[in-house]
């Protein structure tokens, strides 16, 4: 599995899922 990609701007749920896992979705992988 690849390293986490930046959340897709067209899929804001990706950003919220990342936040829900306690991750920082704005950080470059």
Backbone as a printed PyTorch tensor [residue, N CA C, xyz], in Angstrom:
tensor([[[  0.8520,  -1.1960,   0.0000],
         [  0.0000,   0.0000,   0.0000],
         [  0.8780,   1.2330,   0.0000]],

        [[  0.5120,   2.2110,  -0.7910],
         [  1.3290,   3.4150,  -0.9090],
         [  1.2270,   4.2690,   0.3480]],

        [[  2.1600,   5.1930,   0.4600],
         [  2.1000,   6.1560,   1.5600],
         [  0.8330,   6.9940,   1.4040]],

        [[  0.3070,   7.4930,   2.5160],
         [ -0.9270,   8.2850,   2.4440],
         [ -0.7620,   9.4600,   1.4950]],

        [[ -1.7280,   9.6050,   0.6050],
         [ -1.6960,  10.7420,  -0.3170],
         [ -2.4070,  11.9260,   0.3320]],

        [[ -2.1700,  13.0920,  -0.2230],
         [ -2.8880,  14.2600,   0.2650],
         [ -4.3800,  14.0510,   0.0050]],

        [[ -5.2300,  14.4750,   0.9250],
         [ -6.6740,  14.3080,   0.7090],
         [ -7.0990,  14.9740,  -0.5990]],

        [[ -7.9650,  14.2960,  -1.3270],
         [ -8.4440,  14.8270,  -2.5980],
         [ -9.3860,  15.9980,  -2.3240]],

        [[ -9.1230,  17.1580,  -2.8880],
         [ -9.9890,  18.3210,  -2.6530],
         [-11.4400,  18.0450,  -3.0240]],

        [[-11.6540,  17.0990,  -3.9430],
         [-13.0150,  16.7570,  -4.3410],
         [-13.6330,  15.7140,  -3.4130]],

        [[-12.8320,  15.2540,  -2.4480],
         [-13.3320,  14.2530,  -1.5000],
         [-13.0150,  14.7050,  -0.0760]],

        [[-13.7380,  15.7240,   0.4070],
         [-13.4390,  16.2550,   1.7390],
         [-13.5900,  15.2060,   2.8320]],

        [[-14.3550,  14.1430,   2.5580],
         [-14.4920,  13.0990,   3.5700],
         [-13.1470,  12.4660,   3.8750]],

        [[-12.2320,  12.4610,   2.8850],
         [-10.8930,  11.9270,   3.1340],
         [-10.2120,  12.7270,   4.2360]],

        [[-10.3760,  14.0490,   4.1620],
         [ -9.7510,  14.9170,   5.1550],
         [-10.3360,  14.6230,   6.5320]],

        [[-11.6590,  14.4800,   6.6120],
         [-12.2820,  14.2370,   7.9090],
         [-11.9310,  12.8550,   8.4380]],

        [[-11.8050,  11.8770,   7.5510],
         [-11.3940,  10.5440,   8.0110],
         [ -9.9950,  10.6090,   8.6090]],

        [[ -9.1190,  11.3570,   7.9530],
         [ -7.7540,  11.4890,   8.4520],
         [ -7.7640,  12.1560,   9.8230]],

        [[ -8.5450,  13.2160,   9.9560],
         [ -8.6180,  13.9070,  11.2410],
         [ -9.1780,  12.9700,  12.3060]],

        [[-10.1590,  12.1470,  11.9230],
         [-10.7880,  11.2420,  12.8740],
         [ -9.7930,  10.2060,  13.3660]],

        [[ -8.8060,   9.8540,  12.5200],
         [ -7.7650,   8.9110,  12.9290],
         [ -6.6600,   9.6100,  13.7040]],

        [[ -6.7740,  10.9310,  13.8680],
         [ -5.7570,  11.6600,  14.6130],
         [ -4.5670,  12.0220,  13.7500]],

        [[ -4.7310,  11.9430,  12.4230],
         [ -3.6330,  12.2760,  11.5220],
         [ -3.7240,  13.7410,  11.1120]],

        [[ -2.6190,  14.2440,  10.5560],
         [ -2.5960,  15.6220,  10.0730],
         [ -2.6730,  15.5810,   8.5520]],

        [[ -3.8540,  15.7740,   7.9740],
         [ -4.0200,  15.6200,   6.5270],
         [ -3.3080,  16.6940,   5.7230]],

        [[ -2.8390,  17.7420,   6.3860],
         [ -2.1640,  18.8200,   5.6640],
         [ -0.6690,  18.5680,   5.5630]],

        [[ -0.1840,  17.5240,   6.2710],
         [  1.2530,  17.2370,   6.2610],
         [  1.6230,  16.4340,   5.0240]],

        [[  2.6780,  16.8480,   4.3530],
         [  3.1410,  16.0930,   3.1870],
         [  3.6800,  14.7360,   3.6400]],

        [[  3.2990,  13.6880,   2.9350],
         [  3.7640,  12.3490,   3.3080],
         [  5.2030,  12.1340,   2.8510]]])
